[in-house]
Amino acid sequence: MSCGEHESHAHKHGPSCGHKAVRHGDHADYLHDGHLHAPHENHLDEHRLEVDRKRPGVCAPVECGEAHGGSCGHERVPHGDHLDYDVAGALHHPHGGHCDLHGLLPGERGNAKKG
């Protein structure tokens, strides 16, 4: 996995930081303001979930009942070349007047509360 550094900020991510931990390969990323931050050495790497068999990037309509974007209250999740929304652990992608299900958000044991 390449090291794409995120601009620095004062917040330190870890198991008790208050952001949702997301299992990503052999480490945990932290979902924060539409970014997946991975602590690495003295900085944060910027990650995206891969489009794969478990989290495809295809049109797969799902009952959604709401529009996503702006201030919908769901955290944005970088996935492939687009953004999905975390709806109770499911990745919803607004598309063509409906939502597509792009799989499940890989959780991390002992998640801190969503913040």
TORBA-950621 format. One record per residue (C-alpha): x, y, z. Coordinates in steps of 0.25 Angstrom, whole numbers, plus 2048, in hexadecimal, padded with zeros to 3 digits. Example, Ala and Ser with C-alpha at 12.3 -4.5 7.8 and 13.67 -1.06 7.14 Angstrom:
+------+-------+-----+
: east : north :  up :
+------+-------+-----+
:  831 :   7EE : 81F :
:  837 :   7FC : 81D :
+------+-------+-----+
This chain:
+------+-------+-----+
: east : north :  up :
+------+-------+-----+
:  800 :   800 : 800 :
:  806 :   80D : 7FC :
:  808 :   819 : 806 :
:  7FF :   824 : 802 :
:  801 :   82E : 80D :
:  7F6 :   836 : 813 :
:  7F8 :   845 : 817 :
:  7FB :   845 : 826 :
:  7F1 :   849 : 830 :
:  7F1 :   849 : 840 :
:  7E8 :   83D : 842 :
:  7EF :   830 : 845 :
:  7E8 :   823 : 840 :
:  7E8 :   817 : 848 :
:  7DE :   80D : 84E :
:  7D8 :   817 : 858 :
:  7D8 :   823 : 84F :
:  7C9 :   823 : 84D :
:  7C9 :   820 : 83E :
:  7C5 :   813 : 837 :
:  7D0 :   809 : 835 :
:  7CF :   802 : 828 :
:  7D7 :   7F5 : 825 :
:  7DF :   7F8 : 819 :
:  7E9 :   7EC : 815 :
:  7F2 :   7EA : 821 :
:  7EF :   7F7 : 828 :
:  7E4 :   800 : 82D :
:  7E0 :   80D : 826 :
:  7D8 :   818 : 82D :
:  7CC :   81E : 826 :
:  7CD :   82D : 828 :
:  7C6 :   838 : 820 :
:  7C4 :   82F : 813 :
:  7D3 :   82A : 814 :
:  7D9 :   81D : 818 :
:  7E5 :   821 : 821 :
:  7F0 :   817 : 824 :
:  7FA :   81A : 82E :
:  808 :   817 : 828 :
:  815 :   81B : 82E :
:  814 :   82A : 832 :
:  809 :   82D : 828 :
:  7FB :   829 : 823 :
:  7F9 :   821 : 816 :
:  7ED :   824 : 80E :
:  7E6 :   817 : 80A :
:  7DA :   812 : 801 :
:  7D3 :   805 : 802 :
:  7D6 :   7FD : 7F6 :
:  7CB :   7F9 : 7EC :
:  7CB :   7EA : 7ED :
:  7C2 :   7DD : 7EE :
:  7BD :   7E1 : 7FC :
:  7BB :   7F0 : 7F9 :
:  7B8 :   7F1 : 7EA :
:  7B6 :   7FE : 7E3 :
:  7A9 :   7F9 : 7DB :
:  79B :   7FE : 7DA :
:  794 :   7F5 : 7E5 :
:  787 :   7FD : 7E9 :
:  784 :   7FC : 7F7 :
:  778 :   802 : 7FF :
:  77E :   80E : 805 :
:  772 :   818 : 809 :
:  77B :   824 : 809 :
:  784 :   82D : 801 :
:  793 :   82D : 804 :
:  79C :   839 : 803 :
:  79F :   846 : 80A :
:  798 :   845 : 818 :
:  792 :   837 : 817 :
:  799 :   833 : 824 :
:  7A0 :   827 : 81E :
:  7AF :   827 : 81E :
:  7B5 :   827 : 810 :
:  7BF :   81B : 80C :
:  7C9 :   81C : 801 :
:  7C7 :   80F : 7F9 :
:  7CE :   80E : 7EB :
:  7CC :   81A : 7E3 :
:  7C0 :   81F : 7EA :
:  7BA :   821 : 7F8 :
:  7B0 :   818 : 7FF :
:  7A8 :   81B : 80C :
:  7A9 :   813 : 819 :
:  79A :   80F : 81C :
:  79B :   806 : 828 :
:  7A7 :   7FF : 822 :
:  7A2 :   7FE : 814 :
:  7A8 :   805 : 809 :
:  79E :   80D : 801 :
:  7A1 :   814 : 7F4 :
:  797 :   81E : 7EF :
:  795 :   81B : 7E0 :
:  78A :   81E : 7D6 :
:  77F :   822 : 7E0 :
:  782 :   816 : 7E9 :
:  78D :   810 : 7F2 :
:  796 :   805 : 7EE :
:  79B :   7FB : 7F9 :
:  7AA :   7FB : 7F8 :
:  7AC :   7F0 : 803 :
:  7AF :   7F2 : 811 :
:  7B9 :   7FB : 818 :
:  7C3 :   7F2 : 81E :
:  7C3 :   7F4 : 82D :
:  7CD :   7F4 : 838 :
:  7CB :   7ED : 845 :
:  7C9 :   7F7 : 851 :
:  7C5 :   802 : 848 :
:  7C4 :   810 : 84F :
:  7B7 :   817 : 84D :
:  7B5 :   81E : 840 :
:  7B9 :   82C : 840 :
+------+-------+-----+
